[in-house]
Amino acid sequence: MCGIAGLFDTRAKQSFPRELMQRMNDIQLHRGPDESGYHFEPGVALAHRRLSIIDISSGQQPLFNQDRSIGIVFNGEIYNFQQVRSELQGLGYAFQTHSDTEVIVHAWAAWGEDCVRRLRGMFAFAIWDARKETLFVARDRLGIKPLYFATLDDGQFLFGSELKVLAQHPALPRRLDPLAVEDYFAFGYIPEPRTIYRDVHKLLPGHTLVLKRGVAVPAPRQYWDISLRAATTQPADVEHELIARLKSAVGSHLMSEVPLGAFLSGGVDSSAVVAMMAGISDGPVNTCSIAFDDPAFNE
């Protein structure tokens, strides 16, 4: 996993202190111990903590296109980035790296807000388009990667991978949300879009947010929802489709420049994943398990 953070002045072009962005980024060091990166310009500040998985040598962030008009901070992985890259190359886009991050940058240039519909993966990212003075924020379909945001009274928009990233800002209100407290005691966690703070929200899964300077912050826009309509109800067809989809999903996760493994808990789900990995991989699958003295928890 990686960590992202940023500030955007929706009203003017105030300069943000580097010390503030450093605090916001350093508080999520555990998310990306390999590298850190920053970008500053009037009215915009972006920060990134990197855990190197793909294109270790040249995938540093924030990452920009050739003329540096579009930049991104990105947490996650795009599993179909090679297919999307090929499509973008056919449209005339040139690539400087082999990373999935650069694919998102050019996808925004090519398709705008609809770029997320072409991405298969887990992601939370923010794209800054200097030409349009627009910040585009997006979260993956199932909300695997987190994204918190808040808008201050003076028009500052804050975002980050964790709540404590935003809490580093001295002007962030710390008013508790009583409904969130009630949710926590009812469910054991706080469902989206609430957080423990009334003024901080989680971007819902399958949603995007488009912010333009001089325009009031809009409500998030949904780009995807799960369909509960079955294509078939025949048991044999359902079994075939399940195996095919599981194999495809597992196979898409096996691209990496670092060693891969699987957490084998002994249940049906992890056993099925490891079985698919074994069928796809050329060599043995590295697995690990956790043992406890208590038989009730031992795996």
Backbone as a ProteinNet text record, in pm:
[ID]
protein_1_A
[PRIMARY]
MCGIAGLFDTRAKQSFPRELMQRMNDIQLHRGPDESGYHFEPGVALAHRRLSIIDISSGQQPLFNQDRSIGIVFNGEIYNFQQVRSELQGLGYAFQTHSDTEVIVHAWAAWGEDCVRRLRGMFAFAIWDARKETLFVARDRLGIKPLYFATLDDGQFLFGSELKVLAQHPALPRRLDPLAVEDYFAFGYIPEPRTIYRDVHKLLPGHTLVLKRGVAVPAPRQYWDISLRAATTQPADVEHELIARLKSAVGSHLMSEVPLGAFLSGGVDSSAVVAMMAGISDGPVNTCSIAFDDPAFNE
[TERTIARY]
84.1	0	87.4	32.2	98.1	8.6	55	-24.7	-25.2	-139.8	-149.7	-205	-174	-223.7	-219.8	-303.1	-299.9	-386.9	-361.3	-436.7	-468.4	-589.7	-631.9	-712.4	-672.9	-745	-851.9	-977.5	-1086	-1124.4	-1071.8	-1111.4	-1000.4	-879.4	-768.8	-648.4	-529.3	-407.1	-306.2	-350.7	-258.9	-151.7	-35.3	73.3	63	82.9	72.9	211.6	225.1	356	407.1	533.1	592.7	592.2	609.2	613	480.6	369.3	237.8	224.9	262.3	253.1	347.4	461.6	555.9	493.6	425.4	359.4	248.6	170.2	60.7	112.9	226.6	281.6	357.1	430.7	511	425.4	303.4	218.1	172.9	185.7	149.6	273.1	387.3	512.4	497.3	419.6	402.6	336.8	265.5	199.4	295.7	406	500.9	640.5	712.7	844.5	956.2	928.6	1036	1077.3	979	1009.8	899.6	933.5	832.8	851.7	742.8	750	650.4	683.3	598.6	589.4	479.6	464.4	393.7	449.4	390.4	378	263.8	243.4	132.4	115	14.1	-124.3	-175.2	-309	-316.7	-203.8	-204.9	-80.4	-100.5	11.6	-24.4	65.9	44.7	159.7	128.5	231.5	202.8	310.6	296.2	399.2	355.4	445.4	435.9	552.1	552.4	599.8	521.9	564.3	584	706.2	738.5	696.3	610.2	563.6	588.3	543.9	557.8	644.1	733	824.1	899.4	974.3	1044.5	1141.5	1204.8	1310.5	1259.2	1138.6	1096.2	950.3	891	750.5	726.8	822.9	810.3	691.3	634	519.8	545.2	473.2	375.2	435.7	354.5	398.1	321	392.7	333	346.2	261.1	276.4	394.4	417.9	539	548.8	440	446.6	414.5	400.1	377.8	249.4	153	24	-73.6	-47.4	-134.6	-48.5	-80.5	-5.4	-97.6	-40.6	-121.3	-47.1	-121.5	-76.2	-175.8	-122.2	-202.4	-164	-264.6	-247.3	-325.4	-255.6	-327.3	-253.5	-328.5	-272.2	-379.5	-344.1	-434.4	-395.9	-481.4	-446.5	-448.9	-528.7	-536.1	-461.2	-359.2	-293.1	-222.8	-177.5	-109	-205.8	-329	-428.1	-467.3	-488.2	-524.7	-408.8	-286.9	-168.5	-163	-188.4	-186.4	-291.9	-410.4	-516.4	-476.5	-413.2	-370.8	-257.5	-167.6	-61.6	-119.8	-226.6	-294.3	-357.9	-387.9	-443.5	-335.3	-208.9	-99.8	-28	-62.7	2.4	134.7	238.1	371.4	397.8	468.1	492.6	641.7	669.1	806.2	845.2	745.5	771.1	695	712.7	637.7	535.1	501.3	414.9	267.1	183.6	39.5	-6.5	73.9	38.1	29.4	126.9	127	8.1	-39.8	-157.5	-278.2	-293.2	-407.2	-397.8	-277	-257.1	-305.8	-262.6	-302.3	-449.1	-499.2	-641.3	-729.5	-686.9	-760.9	-756.9	-639.6	-627	-714.8	-728.4	-803.8	-953.6	-994.2	-1135.9	-1197.9	-1119.9	-1175.9	-1229.2	-1342.2	-1400.2	-1431.8	-1457.8	-1491.4	-1370.8	-1253.1	-1133.6	-1146.2	-1216.2	-1227.5	-1305.4	-1392	-1470.8	-1384.6	-1267.2	-1178.4	-1073.5	-1066.9	-963.2	-1014.1	-939	-970.3	-863.2	-903.6	-804.9	-856.6	-764	-795.1	-719.3	-790.1	-722.9	-793.5	-712.5	-757	-654	-697.7	-601.2	-660.2	-569.2	-607	-524.9	-592.5	-527.7	-542.6	-431.9	-433.9	-412	-510.6	-503	-486.5	-364	-335.3	-404.6	-421.8	-485.2	-631.3	-698.2	-839.7	-859.4	-748.9	-754.6	-856	-838	-931.7	-858.4	-916	-867.4	-971.2	-928.5	-1017.7	-977	-1070.8	-1044.6	-1134	-1076.8	-1153.3	-1117.6	-1216	-1196.3	-1249.4	-1185.8	-1221.5	-1362.8	-1409.4	-1548.7	-1593.3	-1506.9	-1544.6	-1485.7	-1412.9	-1357.8	-1245.1	-1163.6	-1050.6	-948.5	-925	-830.6	-907.7	-861.1	-935.2	-904.8	-999.1	-976.7	-1066.7	-1002.9	-1072.5	-1059.6	-1163.1	-1155	-1236.1	-1202.7	-1273.8	-1257.7	-1354.7	-1347.9	-1356.8	-1256.7	-1253.3	-1333.2	-1361	-1442.9	-1379.2	-1246.3	-1179.3	-1162.1	-1223.2	-1218.6	-1108.6	-1026.9	-923.3	-987.3	-946.4	-989.8	-872.5	-894.8	-791.4	-827.9	-727.9	-754	-633.9	-658.6	-551.1	-598.4	-502.3	-534.2	-584.1	-557.4	-601.9	-655.3	-741.7	-800.9	-694.2	-591.9	-490.4	-405.4	-408	-340.3	-406.3	-539.3	-612.7	-603	-593.4	-587.7	-460	-361.1	-239.4	-261.3	-370.8	-398.8	-454.2	-392.9	-436.2	-575.2	-624.7	-755.5	-870.3	-840.6	-947.5	-1032.8	-1164.2	-1250	-1249.6	-1248.5	-1247.5	-1382.8	-1490.2	-1623.2	-1662.5	-1701.2	-1741.6	-1880.4	-1900.6	-2031	-2104.7	-2210.3	-2280.4	-2340.2	-2380.9	-2434.4	-2325.3	-2202.9	-2090.7	-2057	-2064.9	-2041.3	-2146.5	-2270.4	-2378.8	-2354.3	-2311.4	-2279.8	-2169.2	-2068.5	-1955.1	-1999.5	-2083.3	-2129	-2228.5	-2298.1	-2395.1	-2328.2	-2229	-2170.1	-2026.5	-1960.5	-1820	-1726.2	-1779.7	-1702.1	-1794.1	-1740.1	-1820.1	-1836.7	-1957	-1978.6	-1956	-1913.3	-1901.5	-2039.3	-2044.7	-1932.9	-1891.2	-1947.8	-1915.4	-1776.4	-1723.7	-1607.3	-1640.1	-1549.4	-1574.2	-1585.6	-1524.2	-1533.9	-1648.3	-1727.6	-1842.4	-1802.1	-1684.6	-1644	-1553.9	-1527.3	-1444.6	-1530.2	-1512.8	-1592.1	-1501.1	-1551.8	-1486.1	-1555	-1474	-1532.1	-1589.1	-1714.9	-1780	-1716	-1717.7	-1668.9	-1743.9	-1672.1	-1736.2	-1777.6	-1712.4	-1747.4	-1624.7	-1651.8	-1548.8	-1593.2	-1497	-1524.1	-1443.1	-1508.6	-1442.1	-1449.4	-1333	-1326.7	-1260.9	-1326.3	-1273.3	-1259.9	-1148.7	-1125.4	-1233.4	-1287.7	-1392.1	-1531.7	-1543.1	-1673.1	-1689.5	-1807.9	-1834	-1809.8	-1760.7	-1732	-1861.5	-1870.7	-1994.9	-2006.7	-2120.3	-2138.4	-2065	-2012.8	-1947.7	-2043.3	-1986	-2064.5	-2035.9	-2141.9	-2126.4	-2104.1	-2000.7	-1974.4	-1996.5	-2021.7	-2041.4	-2122.8	-2203.1	-2273.3	-2285.7	-2291.2	-2297.5	-2435.7	-2436.6	-2561.5	-2595	-2717.6	-2760.2	-2841.4	-2844.1	-2915.4	-2821.7	-2859.2	-2776	-2794.2	-2680.8	-2687.7	-2746.1	-2727.8	-2781.3	-2809.6	-2902.7	-2934.6	-2906.9	-2853.8	-2821.8	-2696.9	-2703.7	-2589.9	-2458.2	-2460.4	-2336.8	-2278.1	-2364.2	-2316.8	-2261.4	-2329.1	-2283.5	-2146.3	-2130.2	-2002.6	-1891.2	-1918.6	-1818.6	-1779.7	-1880	-1851.7	-1774.2	-1807.3	-1737.6	-1589.5	-1560	-1420.3	-1346.1	-1410.5	-1346.3	-1316.9	-1413.7	-1393.7	-1288.7	-1288.5	-1189.8	-1049.6	-1037.2	-907.3	-858.9	-949.3	-913.3	-871.1	-944.6	-913.4	-778.5	-754.7	-627.2	-512.1	-530.7	-425.7	-388	-486.3	-458.9	-377.5	-376.4	-302.9	-157.4	-117.3	14.1	125.6	96.2	199.3	269.9	400.3	475.1	623.5	700.2	845.6	910.1	828.8	877.1	815	872.7	818.2	673.2	596	454.9	432.7	328.7	290.4	143	96.4	-44.4	-55.1	-150	-180.4	-281.8	-240.1	-323.6	-381.6	-509.9	-572.8	-639.7	-650.6	-712.9	-859.1	-916.9	-1056.7	-1074.4	-1200.5	-1230.9	-1182.4	-1195.7	-1160.5	-1011.1	-927.3	-783.4	-733.1	-792.1	-751.7	-783.3	-898.8	-935.9	-840	-801.3	-708.1	-573.1	-521	-391.6	-399.5	-510.6	-527.5	-521.6	-585.7	-580.2	-438.6	-369.7	-231.8	-142.9	-161	-80.8	-105.3	-231.2	-263.4	-209.5	-190.1	-143.2	8.2	68.4	211.5	296.6	415.3	508.6	574.1	601.1	667.2	576.4	631.1	551.6	504.9	390.6	334.9	384.2	441.3	483.8	363.1	344.6	231.8	281.2	201	230.7	101.2	113	-0.9	36.1	-64.3	-43	-93.9	-11.8	-49.9	-68	-166.3	-193.8	-201.7	-169.3	-179.9	-324.2	-414.6	-557.6	-614.9	-663.9	-717.7	-829.6	-901.7	-1013.2	-965.3	-841.4	-787.5	-680.1	-631.7	-521.2	-560.7	-474.6	-502.7	-408.3
-119.1	0	123.8	233.6	363.3	460.3	582.8	684.9	812	878.2	1004	1111.8	1236.8	1351	1472.7	1572.6	1691.9	1803.5	1922.4	2043.6	2115.2	2169.7	2243.6	2363.8	2482.6	2604.7	2624.8	2605.4	2613.8	2757	2855.5	2995.2	3081.1	3066.3	3151	3063	3118.7	3043.7	3067.1	3044.2	3060.3	2951.2	2985.2	2887.3	2809.8	2680.3	2595.5	2569.9	2573.5	2552.1	2409.8	2399.9	2268.6	2189.2	2259.4	2191.1	2120.8	2182.6	2121.1	1993.7	2000	1881.3	1771.7	1813	1713.5	1638.7	1712.8	1648	1554.6	1600.1	1518	1390.7	1401.8	1285.9	1192.5	1251.2	1169.3	1085.5	1130.9	1057.6	924.5	911	785.2	715.1	733.9	670.6	519.5	459.2	313.6	263.2	351.9	310.7	301.9	377.1	377.8	409.9	310	335.9	352.7	325.7	324.5	464.4	551.2	684.1	782.2	912.7	1017.2	1118.2	1185.5	1284.9	1396.1	1516.7	1633.8	1715	1789.7	1888.9	2010.4	2128.4	2253.2	2351.1	2415.3	2529.5	2613	2739.2	2823.2	2758.2	2735.7	2679.9	2529.2	2458.7	2312.3	2257.3	2150.9	2077.4	1929.5	1847	1702.3	1631.6	1519.8	1441.4	1293.4	1212.9	1068.5	991.7	882.4	784.6	657.7	602.2	492.9	361.4	256.9	118.1	64.6	36.2	3	-139.5	-152.2	-283.8	-299.8	-200.3	-204.3	-87.1	-111.1	-10.4	58.8	-21	27	139.7	133	228.7	364.9	371.8	499.5	535	477.9	505.5	603.2	695.4	788.8	883	927	1017.3	1136.4	1248.3	1272	1253.5	1196.5	1167.2	1257.5	1313	1407.5	1358.9	1415.4	1390.6	1471.7	1463.1	1522	1672.5	1746.8	1892.1	1936.7	1838.6	1864.3	1943.6	1929.5	1996.3	1909.5	1778.1	1684.9	1598.1	1597.6	1518.1	1435.6	1332.4	1239.6	1193	1169.6	1087.9	973	851.4	730.6	624.2	563.4	450	333.2	222.7	106.2	37	-34.9	-108.1	-124.1	-98.8	-115.6	-245	-343.6	-476.4	-486.6	-403.3	-408.4	-292.8	-241	-121	-145	-266.2	-291	-281.7	-332.3	-319.9	-175	-100.5	40.3	118.8	84.1	150.1	131.8	9.3	-17	66.7	78.1	157.8	305.3	355.2	494.8	520.9	423.9	438.5	445.8	370.3	377.2	512.3	585.6	720.4	826.4	783.3	877.3	920.8	863.7	902.2	828	901.6	843.8	827.7	720.2	688.2	699.7	752.8	767.8	661.3	591.7	488.6	361.8	258.7	134.2	115.6	222.1	212.5	221.5	163.1	177	318.5	391.8	528.6	619.2	608.8	695.2	665.8	542.9	507.1	589.6	609.7	687.4	832.1	888.5	1027.4	1046.5	958.4	971.5	932.5	842.4	806.4	926.6	1005.9	1129.1	1225.3	1239.9	1330.4	1285	1153.5	1099.8	1096.9	1057.3	1031.1	1110.8	1193.6	1274.7	1191.7	1232.4	1165.5	1018.5	983.8	845.1	752	803.6	718.2	606.3	632.5	530.6	408.3	425.9	313.3	212.1	254.4	166.4	99.1	138.4	88.3	-30.4	-137.7	-256.3	-266.9	-249.9	-255.2	-201.6	-175.1	-113.3	18.8	127.5	256.1	366.4	460.2	591.1	687.7	787.6	879.1	1019	1114.5	1252.6	1301.5	1355	1409.2	1560.5	1631.5	1776.7	1811.9	1878.5	1923.7	2076	2123.2	2266	2347.3	2289.3	2362.6	2392.9	2299.5	2317.3	2367.5	2382.3	2418.3	2328.6	2198.4	2097.5	1990.4	1952.1	1838.6	1728.2	1611.1	1496.1	1388.2	1348.9	1251.3	1129.9	1008.7	888	774.5	685.3	566.5	444.5	329.3	208.8	161.3	67.6	25.9	-31.2	-107.8	-171.6	-100.9	7.6	81.1	7.8	-65	-136.3	-37	69.6	173.2	289.9	341.2	445.9	585.8	677	817.3	905.7	992.6	1086	1227.1	1310.2	1448	1540.9	1669.1	1772.1	1904.2	1992.9	2128	2226.7	2311.8	2409.5	2534.3	2616.7	2736	2833.1	2834.6	2927.4	2871.6	2755.4	2698	2598	2569.4	2467.3	2329	2249.1	2109.6	2021.3	1932.7	1842.7	1701	1619.2	1477.5	1396.2	1268.8	1180.7	1037.8	946.5	804	763.1	846.6	814.6	940.4	920.4	1033.2	1117.5	1053.4	1128.6	1215.4	1188.4	1277.6	1415	1417.2	1542.6	1609.4	1527.1	1580.9	1659.1	1649.3	1727.8	1874.8	1906.1	2044.8	2119	2227.4	2295.9	2357.5	2383.5	2447.3	2347.7	2218.5	2119.4	2116	2136.1	2127.1	1986	1977.2	1846.8	1813.9	1866.6	1839.6	1694.8	1623.6	1484.3	1476	1371.8	1345.5	1246	1287.9	1195.9	1075.4	1091.9	978.4	877.1	927	836.2	758.2	824.1	754.8	645.6	677.6	577.7	461.2	491.6	385.7	295.4	356.4	277.5	176.7	221	128.8	26.5	60.9	-32.6	-137.2	-94.2	-182.5	-223.3	-154.7	-181.9	-105.7	-25.8	60.4	172.2	270	382.3	367.7	337.2	319.1	450.2	435.2	551	613.5	744.2	837.7	906.8	865.6	933.3	896.6	985.2	956.8	1006.9	988.9	1033.8	1185.7	1256.3	1402	1442.6	1536.9	1582	1643.3	1705.7	1779.2	1698.4	1573.7	1487.5	1372.3	1340.3	1234.1	1134.2	1013.6	914.1	914	918.4	907.3	767.9	759.4	630.4	546.1	412.4	326.5	355.3	346.5	369.3	512.6	607.4	748.8	832	944.9	1042.1	1179.1	1271	1408.1	1499.9	1597.5	1691.6	1831.3	1889.3	2022.6	2118.2	2232.9	2334.8	2465.6	2532.5	2657.5	2759	2822.6	2920.8	2863	2730.8	2663	2592.9	2601	2535.2	2385	2325.1	2181.3	2103.9	2021.8	1949.1	1822.2	1757.5	1627	1522.1	1416.1	1308.6	1246	1195.5	1136.5	987.6	906.7	761.7	719.6	636.6	587.9	437.5	367.5	222.4	174.2	70.6	0.9	-144.9	-232.8	-375.3	-412.6	-503.4	-553.2	-685.8	-698.7	-820.7	-912.1	-879.6	-962.2	-1069.9	-1196.4	-1307.7	-1331.6	-1354.1	-1382	-1519.8	-1610.8	-1746.5	-1803.8	-1895.5	-1961.7	-2111.3	-2157.9	-2299.8	-2331.9	-2430.7	-2459.7	-2482.8	-2556.8	-2585.7	-2457.8	-2372.1	-2247	-2154.1	-2150.6	-2066.4	-2113.9	-2246.1	-2302.9	-2269	-2282	-2252.1	-2104.2	-2017.9	-1873.5	-1833.1	-1891.5	-1860.3	-1894.9	-2014.1	-2056.9	-1968.3	-1936.5	-1853.6	-1713.5	-1656.7	-1521.7	-1522	-1625.3	-1634.4	-1649.5	-1732.5	-1751.1	-1622.2	-1550.1	-1423.6	-1320.8	-1314.2	-1216.8	-1246.2	-1372.8	-1410.2	-1386	-1423.1	-1403.5	-1257.3	-1169.2	-1026.8	-968.9	-1036.4	-987.9	-1034.7	-1117.1	-1180.8	-1102.5	-981.5	-900.3	-816	-834.5	-762.2	-773.7	-672.9	-678	-718.4	-757.4	-806.9	-943.8	-1027	-1161.5	-1158	-1253.5	-1264.8	-1386	-1378.7	-1491.4	-1481.8	-1573.3	-1575.3	-1608.6	-1544.8	-1575.9	-1689.5	-1805.4	-1925.3	-1945.6	-1911.2	-1917.2	-2050.9	-2135.2	-2265.4	-2269.9	-2153.7	-2149.2	-2178.1	-2184.7	-2214.6	-2103.1	-1977.3	-1865.5	-1860.4	-1865.2	-1857.9	-1983.4	-2096.6	-2220.2	-2212.7	-2152.7	-2138.4	-2044.5	-1935.2	-1840.6	-1906.4	-1980.1	-2046.5	-2154.8	-2224.8	-2326.6	-2263.4	-2146.7	-2077	-2028.5	-1977.5	-1932.9	-2048.7	-2164.9	-2282.5	-2326.2	-2311	-2351	-2254.7	-2127.5	-2025.9	-2011.8	-2022.8	-1996.9	-2111.2	-2076	-2176	-2254.8	-2186.3	-2251.2	-2265.9	-2316.5	-2331.1	-2195.5	-2193.8	-2071.3	-2055.6	-1941.7	-1913.8	-1876.8	-1948.4	-1920.3	-1902.9	-1837	-1823.2	-1836.7	-1882.7	-1897.2	-1840.9	-1815.8	-1764	-1867.6	-1896.8	-1994.2	-1924.1	-1970.4	-1916.4	-2032.8	-2004.4	-2106.1	-2144.9	-2048	-2071.7	-2149.1	-2270.4	-2349.7	-2277.6	-2190.4	-2122.1	-2023.7	-1977.9	-1880.7	-1941.5	-2060	-2117.6	-2148.7	-2112.2	-2136.5	-2237.9
0	0	0	-45.9	-43.1	33	46.5	112.9	30.7	22.3	-51.4	39.8	7.1	82.9	-7.2	24.2	-58.1	-4.3	-57.1	-25.7	-155.9	-164.6	-283.4	-238.8	-283.3	-251.8	-358.2	-321	-418.4	-453.2	-378.8	-401.2	-460.4	-410.8	-456.3	-486.8	-476.3	-501.9	-390.8	-266.8	-155.5	-159.3	-109.9	-102.8	27.9	20.7	138.9	196.7	329.4	392.3	368.4	331.2	312.4	442.5	555.5	685.2	713	672.5	692.8	610.8	483	398.9	447.2	502	554.7	671.4	760.4	874.9	827.7	732	680.7	615.7	549	480	574.8	668.6	759.4	853.4	885	978.5	918.2	784.1	717.5	660.5	726.3	683.3	670.9	760.8	759.7	630.9	560	437	319.3	326.9	216.3	263.6	313.5	370.5	268	140.1	41.1	-5.6	-31.5	-84.7	-46	-54.7	-40.2	-151.7	-190.1	-295.7	-272.6	-324.6	-304.1	-432.9	-443.8	-549.8	-492.1	-520.3	-473.2	-589.6	-596.9	-683.4	-619.5	-660.3	-594.6	-592.6	-473.3	-457.4	-454.6	-472	-477	-407.8	-330.3	-272.2	-272.2	-320.8	-328.4	-258.4	-192.1	-123.5	-140.2	-133.7	-157	-75.9	-16	46.6	-36.1	-75.7	-171.4	-112.8	-142.1	-125.4	-266.2	-305.3	-444.1	-477.6	-579.4	-624.9	-774.7	-853.2	-999	-1043.9	-1140.4	-1193.4	-1079.2	-1006.6	-887.4	-920.3	-1037.5	-1069.6	-1113.3	-1173.2	-1231.2	-1203.4	-1100.4	-1073.6	-959.8	-936.8	-825.5	-845.3	-732.7	-735.5	-643.2	-669.7	-774.8	-914.4	-1002.5	-1138.5	-1234.9	-1334.8	-1428.6	-1572.1	-1658.5	-1801.7	-1855.2	-1985.9	-2043.1	-2022.2	-2036.8	-2020.4	-1878.1	-1786.7	-1643.7	-1617.8	-1705.6	-1684.9	-1607.2	-1603.8	-1531.9	-1441.8	-1312	-1216	-1128.5	-1064.3	-986.3	-862.2	-755.1	-642.2	-632.3	-618	-639.8	-538.7	-480	-389.4	-446.7	-477.1	-526.9	-638.9	-718.9	-832.4	-938.8	-1063.8	-1177.7	-1248.5	-1241.6	-1290.9	-1443.9	-1507.2	-1654.1	-1718	-1648.9	-1700.7	-1833.4	-1859.2	-1986.3	-2104.5	-2085.8	-2192.5	-2215.5	-2105	-2117	-2178.3	-2140.4	-2196.6	-2348	-2394.1	-2537.7	-2610	-2549.6	-2610.2	-2617.5	-2512.8	-2510.3	-2609.3	-2623	-2722.4	-2862.3	-2885.9	-3014.9	-3040.5	-2930.9	-2944	-2954.9	-2948	-2966.3	-2840.3	-2725	-2599.8	-2584.9	-2544.8	-2524.5	-2375.4	-2340.1	-2199.9	-2167.7	-2048.7	-2002.1	-1900.9	-1843.2	-1742.9	-1780.7	-1700.3	-1718.7	-1606.9	-1536.6	-1419.6	-1456	-1370.6	-1388.1	-1354.5	-1277	-1239.1	-1361.3	-1450.3	-1568.4	-1659.2	-1657	-1736.8	-1692.6	-1561.5	-1512	-1557.6	-1555.9	-1598.9	-1742.3	-1833.6	-1973.4	-1994.4	-1911	-1920.5	-1887.1	-1789.5	-1757.4	-1875.8	-1937.3	-2052	-2167.6	-2184.8	-2297.8	-2273.1	-2150.8	-2127.4	-2013.5	-1947.1	-1840.4	-1726	-1671.6	-1555	-1581	-1705.7	-1739	-1737	-1710.3	-1708.6	-1605.8	-1494.6	-1390	-1437	-1533.7	-1584.1	-1658.6	-1704	-1779.3	-1691.3	-1563.4	-1474.6	-1394.6	-1397.4	-1317.5	-1209.1	-1085.6	-979.7	-848.8	-759	-630.6	-627.2	-597.4	-609.4	-531.4	-490.8	-445.1	-500.4	-575.7	-634.9	-648.9	-666	-692.4	-811	-911.2	-1030.2	-1030.2	-1050	-1063	-1209.7	-1268.8	-1406.9	-1404.3	-1425.4	-1413.9	-1523.1	-1640.7	-1750.4	-1719.1	-1655	-1621.2	-1478.6	-1405.1	-1262.7	-1190.7	-1213.1	-1163.6	-1085.9	-972.1	-894.4	-904	-950.1	-966.5	-867.6	-782.4	-677.2	-700.7	-687.5	-717.9	-623.4	-604.4	-520.9	-595.9	-575.7	-651.4	-620.5	-699.8	-697.1	-562.7	-497.1	-370.7	-248.8	-271.1	-158.1	-87.8	-163.7	-103.6	-49.2	-124.8	-82.1	-19.4	93.9	164.9	112.6	132.7	98.5	185	263.3	351.9	295.4	317.6	269.6	359.2	350.1	426.4	354.2	371.1	317.4	432.7	445.8	554.2	516.9	616.2	594.1	495.4	487.2	396	255.8	227.6	93.8	71.2	172.3	156	153.1	55.4	45.1	84.6	181.8	232.2	196.4	162.7	143.6	188.4	219.7	260.9	273.9	286.4	296.1	433.1	534.2	669.3	735.9	834.4	906.4	974.6	1028.3	1101.7	1010	878.9	784.6	787.8	780.8	784	920.9	1025.2	1161.2	1187.6	1098.7	1115	1081.8	1012.8	975.1	1096.3	1136.7	1259.7	1250.6	1128.7	1114.4	1100.8	1102.6	1088.2	1214.5	1205.3	1323.3	1381.4	1513.8	1580.9	1642.2	1585.9	1640.2	1613.9	1718.5	1702.5	1639.6	1561.2	1500.2	1589	1658	1748.8	1677.1	1550.6	1475.7	1445	1421.7	1397.6	1524	1638.1	1766	1785.6	1753.9	1764.9	1669.9	1547.3	1450.6	1502.9	1564.4	1612.9	1719	1810.7	1915.5	1861.5	1753.2	1695.3	1606.7	1526.8	1426	1456.1	1548.4	1574.7	1482.8	1392.9	1303.6	1257.6	1183.7	1134.3	983.6	935	791	714.3	586.9	500.1	475.6	452.1	436.4	566.3	679.4	804.9	855.8	941.6	1024.6	1164.2	1257.6	1394.3	1400.9	1303.1	1294.9	1202.1	1246.5	1168.2	1034.7	1029.8	910.1	816.7	850.2	765.4	713.6	587.1	524.3	454.2	436.7	352.8	216	110.3	-23.1	-38.4	-79.3	-91.8	-201.9	-188.4	-297.2	-426.4	-539.2	-668.2	-691.3	-624.9	-639	-678.1	-739.6	-773.9	-725	-724	-682.6	-772.2	-832.2	-922.1	-861.6	-835	-776.6	-874.8	-896.5	-986.2	-910.2	-932.4	-861.2	-897.7	-794.5	-814.5	-812.8	-797.4	-795.2	-661	-603.8	-475.5	-487.3	-378	-378	-398	-502.5	-531.1	-447.7	-461.1	-397.6	-480.3	-416.5	-492.6	-593.7	-701.3	-809.4	-816.3	-824.5	-833.1	-977.6	-999.6	-1135.4	-1149.1	-1035.6	-1043.8	-924.6	-949.3	-842.3	-882.6	-784.9	-814.7	-868.4	-965.3	-1020.3	-953.5	-904.5	-837.2	-929.6	-1057.6	-1154.9	-1208.4	-1188.3	-1232.9	-1382.3	-1450.4	-1593.8	-1619.8	-1525.4	-1539.2	-1400.8	-1393.3	-1266.7	-1273.6	-1385.3	-1398.1	-1316.2	-1225.6	-1136.4	-1210.3	-1318.5	-1392.3	-1451.3	-1503.5	-1562.6	-1455.1	-1340.4	-1229.7	-1181	-1169.3	-1124.8	-1222.9	-1350.9	-1452.9	-1449.4	-1437.9	-1437	-1311.8	-1197.1	-1072.7	-1082.7	-1132	-1144.4	-1243.7	-1355.1	-1457.3	-1403.7	-1331.2	-1276.9	-1165.8	-1083.4	-976.1	-1034	-1135.4	-1198.8	-1263.1	-1327.5	-1390.2	-1285.8	-1174.4	-1069.3	-1004.8	-973.3	-911.5	-1007.9	-1133.2	-1232	-1249.8	-1241.4	-1259.3	-1144.7	-1029.7	-912.7	-908.7	-1002.8	-994.1	-1062.2	-1110	-1173.3	-1067.5	-1053.7	-951.1	-979.9	-932.2	-942.7	-810.2	-714.2	-586	-562	-473.7	-450.7	-403.4	-450.4	-414.1	-324.7	-243.5	-160.3	-127	-44.6	-5.3	143.1	207.8	346.7	347.8	393.2	392	531	545.1	676.9	703.7	603.3	623.2	585.6	550.1	510.8	362.5	320.6	180.6	89.8	134.5	46.8	16.5	120.5	95	24.6	55.5	-13.3	-162	-195.5	-336.4	-408.2	-341	-402	-427.7	-327.6	-344	-451	-459	-563.7	-702.2	-717.9	-846.7	-876.2	-773.3	-791.8	-837	-774.7	-809.6	-953.7	-998.2	-1134.5	-1238.4	-1199.4	-1294.2	-1291.7	-1172.5	-1155.4	-1210.2	-1254.5	-1305.6	-1192.7	-1079.7	-967.5	-848	-736.4	-613.9	-561.6	-493.4	-436.3	-292.9	-261.7	-124.8	-40.1	70.6	158.9	301.9	381.1	523.2	601.6	724.8	814.5	950.7	1031.4	1166.6	1266.6	1365.4	1467.6	1602.2	1679	1811.4	1911.4	2036	2139.7	2167.8	2148.4	2170.8	2050.5	2069.2	1955.9	1881.9	1951.7	1887.3	1779.8	1793.1	1697.2	1607.1	1640.1	1565.4	1421.8	1327.7	1186.8	1124.6
[MASK]
+++++++++++++++++++++++++++++++++++++++++++++++++++++++++++++++++++++++++++++++++++++++++++++++++++++++++++++++++++++++++++++++++++++++++++++++++++++++++++++++++++++++++++++++++++++++++++++++++++++++++++++++++++++++++++++++++++++++++++++++++++++++++++++++++++++++++++++++++++++++++++++++++++++++++++

